């Protein structure tokens, strides 16, 4: 379970998250984390948070942020807002130095659980080689965590995830795996979801 000061590590991608303020700390208003990204590390795909603003503040290193067909560079002390609904992708632009930044998601929604699940799957070898979830795993999780690919349009993806997510469930993919976020899984999942 996410708690202020706890650290979450993705052994595949080299990403590290330190929870600064959790959803519980802010009554769901926002989630604030310190995000460390290994040299050359990136978010594998352009994606959309339809109901969340995402704020970046670079502490050390440099990042590239691509949105609206443009790529900008952010260095130490620089900030940028990605408004809800805006497709974006970011990466550490150095092959030698880690990127350290603060990331704020507003409102928090259930993003903490998403990161616990995503990192847990990667750490257990249940993702592609680059650490990104397999397609059917994405279908099982998309509507739950409200994170979608940049295309096709989000309404189309919601329908597809609804249909394919059901099939994914039959194939054994889940929205929650208790090994990765026990308290949240027990609160939100059905009894069948509590087993890996």
VENWOFEN-V86700 format. One record per pair of residues at least 6 apart in sequence whose ideal C-beta (glycine too) atoms are under 8 Angstrom apart, sorted by sequence separation. I is the first residue (numbers start at 1). J is the second residue. D is the distance in whole Angstrom. If there is no record, write none. Layout:
BEGIN
I & J & D
I & J & D
END
This chain:
BEGIN
2 & 8 & 8
9 & 15 & 7
10 & 16 & 7
26 & 32 & 8
65 & 71 & 7
66 & 72 & 8
74 & 80 & 6
82 & 88 & 5
92 & 98 & 7
93 & 99 & 8
105 & 111 & 5
121 & 127 & 5
127 & 133 & 5
128 & 134 & 6
142 & 148 & 6
148 & 154 & 5
9 & 16 & 5
56 & 63 & 7
64 & 71 & 5
65 & 72 & 5
92 & 99 & 4
127 & 134 & 7
178 & 185 & 4
8 & 16 & 7
9 & 17 & 8
23 & 31 & 6
64 & 72 & 7
65 & 73 & 8
72 & 80 & 7
126 & 134 & 8
133 & 141 & 7
149 & 157 & 7
176 & 184 & 7
177 & 185 & 7
178 & 186 & 7
185 & 193 & 7
186 & 194 & 7
7 & 16 & 6
8 & 17 & 4
21 & 30 & 7
22 & 31 & 6
56 & 65 & 7
64 & 73 & 6
65 & 74 & 6
122 & 131 & 4
148 & 157 & 5
176 & 185 & 4
185 & 194 & 6
7 & 17 & 7
8 & 18 & 8
21 & 31 & 7
63 & 73 & 7
64 & 74 & 8
127 & 137 & 8
148 & 158 & 8
165 & 175 & 8
7 & 18 & 5
8 & 19 & 8
21 & 32 & 4
62 & 73 & 6
63 & 74 & 5
126 & 137 & 7
178 & 189 & 8
6 & 18 & 7
7 & 19 & 8
19 & 31 & 8
20 & 32 & 4
62 & 74 & 7
121 & 133 & 6
176 & 188 & 7
5 & 18 & 7
6 & 19 & 5
19 & 32 & 8
20 & 33 & 6
62 & 75 & 5
176 & 189 & 4
5 & 19 & 7
19 & 33 & 6
20 & 34 & 6
62 & 76 & 8
175 & 189 & 7
4 & 19 & 6
18 & 33 & 6
61 & 76 & 8
65 & 80 & 6
67 & 82 & 6
118 & 133 & 7
142 & 157 & 6
143 & 158 & 6
174 & 189 & 8
178 & 193 & 8
3 & 19 & 6
4 & 20 & 7
17 & 33 & 5
18 & 34 & 4
58 & 74 & 5
60 & 76 & 6
121 & 137 & 7
142 & 158 & 8
177 & 193 & 8
178 & 194 & 5
2 & 19 & 5
4 & 21 & 7
17 & 34 & 7
58 & 75 & 6
59 & 76 & 6
65 & 82 & 7
176 & 193 & 5
178 & 195 & 7
179 & 196 & 6
4 & 22 & 6
17 & 35 & 6
18 & 36 & 8
56 & 74 & 6
58 & 76 & 5
68 & 86 & 7
143 & 161 & 5
175 & 193 & 6
176 & 194 & 8
178 & 196 & 7
3 & 22 & 6
16 & 35 & 7
17 & 36 & 8
58 & 77 & 7
67 & 86 & 6
142 & 161 & 4
143 & 162 & 6
174 & 193 & 5
177 & 196 & 5
2 & 22 & 5
15 & 35 & 7
16 & 36 & 4
46 & 66 & 7
57 & 77 & 8
58 & 78 & 5
67 & 87 & 6
73 & 93 & 7
2 & 23 & 7
3 & 24 & 8
4 & 25 & 6
15 & 36 & 7
57 & 78 & 8
58 & 79 & 8
67 & 88 & 4
139 & 160 & 7
2 & 24 & 8
15 & 37 & 6
57 & 79 & 5
66 & 88 & 7
67 & 89 & 8
139 & 161 & 5
143 & 165 & 6
14 & 37 & 7
15 & 38 & 7
56 & 79 & 6
65 & 88 & 6
66 & 89 & 5
138 & 161 & 8
142 & 165 & 7
13 & 37 & 8
14 & 38 & 3
37 & 61 & 8
55 & 79 & 7
56 & 80 & 5
65 & 89 & 8
66 & 90 & 7
117 & 141 & 7
141 & 165 & 8
13 & 38 & 7
34 & 59 & 8
55 & 80 & 7
56 & 81 & 8
65 & 90 & 5
139 & 164 & 4
140 & 165 & 5
15 & 41 & 6
37 & 63 & 8
55 & 81 & 5
56 & 82 & 7
64 & 90 & 7
139 & 165 & 5
14 & 41 & 6
54 & 81 & 7
55 & 82 & 8
63 & 90 & 6
64 & 91 & 5
114 & 141 & 7
13 & 41 & 6
53 & 81 & 6
54 & 82 & 4
63 & 91 & 7
117 & 145 & 8
136 & 164 & 7
139 & 167 & 8
140 & 168 & 4
53 & 82 & 7
63 & 92 & 6
64 & 93 & 5
139 & 168 & 5
140 & 169 & 6
53 & 83 & 6
62 & 92 & 7
63 & 93 & 6
53 & 84 & 5
61 & 92 & 6
62 & 93 & 5
114 & 145 & 4
136 & 167 & 7
137 & 168 & 7
144 & 175 & 4
52 & 84 & 5
62 & 94 & 6
113 & 145 & 7
136 & 168 & 4
144 & 176 & 8
49 & 82 & 8
51 & 84 & 6
61 & 94 & 6
114 & 147 & 7
140 & 173 & 4
50 & 84 & 6
54 & 88 & 8
56 & 90 & 7
110 & 144 & 7
111 & 145 & 7
139 & 173 & 7
140 & 174 & 6
141 & 175 & 6
49 & 84 & 6
50 & 85 & 5
62 & 97 & 8
110 & 145 & 6
136 & 171 & 6
140 & 175 & 6
49 & 85 & 8
61 & 97 & 5
63 & 99 & 5
109 & 145 & 8
137 & 173 & 5
48 & 85 & 6
60 & 97 & 8
61 & 98 & 6
62 & 99 & 7
109 & 146 & 6
136 & 173 & 5
48 & 86 & 7
60 & 98 & 8
61 & 99 & 4
63 & 101 & 7
48 & 87 & 5
60 & 99 & 7
61 & 100 & 6
134 & 173 & 8
47 & 87 & 7
48 & 88 & 8
60 & 100 & 5
61 & 101 & 8
46 & 87 & 5
47 & 88 & 7
58 & 99 & 7
59 & 100 & 5
46 & 88 & 6
47 & 89 & 7
58 & 100 & 8
59 & 101 & 6
46 & 89 & 4
58 & 101 & 5
59 & 102 & 7
45 & 89 & 7
57 & 101 & 6
56 & 101 & 6
57 & 102 & 4
43 & 89 & 5
56 & 102 & 8
57 & 103 & 8
42 & 89 & 7
43 & 90 & 6
55 & 102 & 8
56 & 103 & 6
57 & 104 & 8
42 & 90 & 7
43 & 91 & 7
55 & 103 & 7
42 & 91 & 3
54 & 103 & 7
55 & 104 & 4
41 & 91 & 7
42 & 92 & 7
54 & 104 & 7
40 & 91 & 8
41 & 92 & 5
54 & 105 & 6
55 & 106 & 7
40 & 92 & 6
53 & 105 & 7
54 & 106 & 8
39 & 92 & 6
52 & 105 & 5
53 & 106 & 5
37 & 91 & 8
38 & 92 & 7
40 & 94 & 7
52 & 106 & 6
37 & 92 & 4
39 & 94 & 5
40 & 95 & 5
52 & 107 & 6
124 & 179 & 8
39 & 95 & 5
49 & 105 & 7
51 & 107 & 7
121 & 177 & 7
39 & 96 & 5
52 & 109 & 6
120 & 177 & 6
39 & 97 & 6
41 & 99 & 7
51 & 109 & 7
117 & 175 & 8
39 & 98 & 6
52 & 111 & 7
117 & 176 & 7
120 & 179 & 6
121 & 180 & 7
38 & 98 & 6
117 & 177 & 6
120 & 180 & 3
37 & 98 & 6
89 & 150 & 8
119 & 180 & 7
120 & 181 & 8
36 & 98 & 6
37 & 99 & 4
88 & 150 & 8
36 & 99 & 7
37 & 100 & 8
87 & 150 & 4
113 & 176 & 7
117 & 180 & 5
35 & 99 & 8
36 & 100 & 5
37 & 101 & 8
87 & 151 & 8
116 & 180 & 5
117 & 181 & 6
35 & 100 & 7
116 & 181 & 4
34 & 100 & 7
35 & 101 & 5
34 & 101 & 8
35 & 102 & 7
34 & 102 & 6
35 & 103 & 5
113 & 181 & 5
116 & 184 & 8
33 & 102 & 7
85 & 154 & 8
112 & 181 & 8
32 & 102 & 7
33 & 103 & 5
32 & 103 & 8
33 & 104 & 8
113 & 184 & 5
32 & 104 & 5
112 & 184 & 8
113 & 185 & 8
31 & 104 & 7
30 & 104 & 6
31 & 105 & 5
110 & 184 & 7
30 & 105 & 6
31 & 106 & 8
113 & 188 & 8
30 & 106 & 4
29 & 106 & 7
30 & 107 & 6
31 & 108 & 4
29 & 107 & 6
30 & 108 & 6
110 & 188 & 8
28 & 107 & 6
29 & 108 & 7
28 & 108 & 5
31 & 111 & 5
28 & 109 & 8
31 & 112 & 6
20 & 102 & 7
26 & 108 & 6
23 & 108 & 4
22 & 108 & 7
23 & 109 & 8
44 & 130 & 6
23 & 110 & 8
44 & 131 & 7
45 & 132 & 7
23 & 111 & 8
44 & 132 & 4
23 & 112 & 6
22 & 112 & 6
19 & 112 & 7
52 & 146 & 7
51 & 146 & 6
50 & 146 & 6
49 & 146 & 7
17 & 115 & 6
49 & 147 & 6
50 & 148 & 7
48 & 147 & 7
47 & 147 & 6
48 & 148 & 5
47 & 148 & 6
48 & 149 & 7
17 & 119 & 8
47 & 149 & 6
48 & 150 & 6
46 & 149 & 7
47 & 150 & 6
15 & 119 & 7
45 & 149 & 6
46 & 150 & 4
50 & 154 & 5
45 & 150 & 7
48 & 154 & 6
8 & 115 & 6
8 & 116 & 7
10 & 118 & 8
10 & 119 & 4
13 & 122 & 7
2 & 112 & 4
9 & 119 & 7
12 & 122 & 4
2 & 113 & 8
8 & 119 & 5
11 & 122 & 7
12 & 123 & 7
10 & 122 & 5
11 & 123 & 5
2 & 115 & 8
10 & 123 & 7
2 & 116 & 7
9 & 123 & 8
1 & 116 & 8
12 & 127 & 7
13 & 130 & 7
12 & 130 & 8
13 & 131 & 4
12 & 131 & 4
10 & 131 & 6
2 & 181 & 8
1 & 181 & 6
1 & 182 & 6
1 & 183 & 4
1 & 184 & 6
END
